[in-house]
């Protein structure tokens, strides 16, 4: 039997489905729009985040590691 009216779920089926509020959810791509050149997301363990404490300090440490790696590679090539 076909009708144009939508079929409402039964009270029993609604009781089986837990309520989930997605109103506070943030789409991952939203951050990409806010960051301009944002390309990748990196997740840190809690202990690492507590050690560095900010995005700027994490980036500073990573840049230092890259610079040290380049310096070590150039000294081995000589």
Secondary structure, DSSP 8 states (H G I E B T S, - for coil): ---SS-----HHHHHHS-----TT---HHHHHHHHSS--------HHHHHHH-SHHHHHHHHHHHHHHHHHHHHHHH-
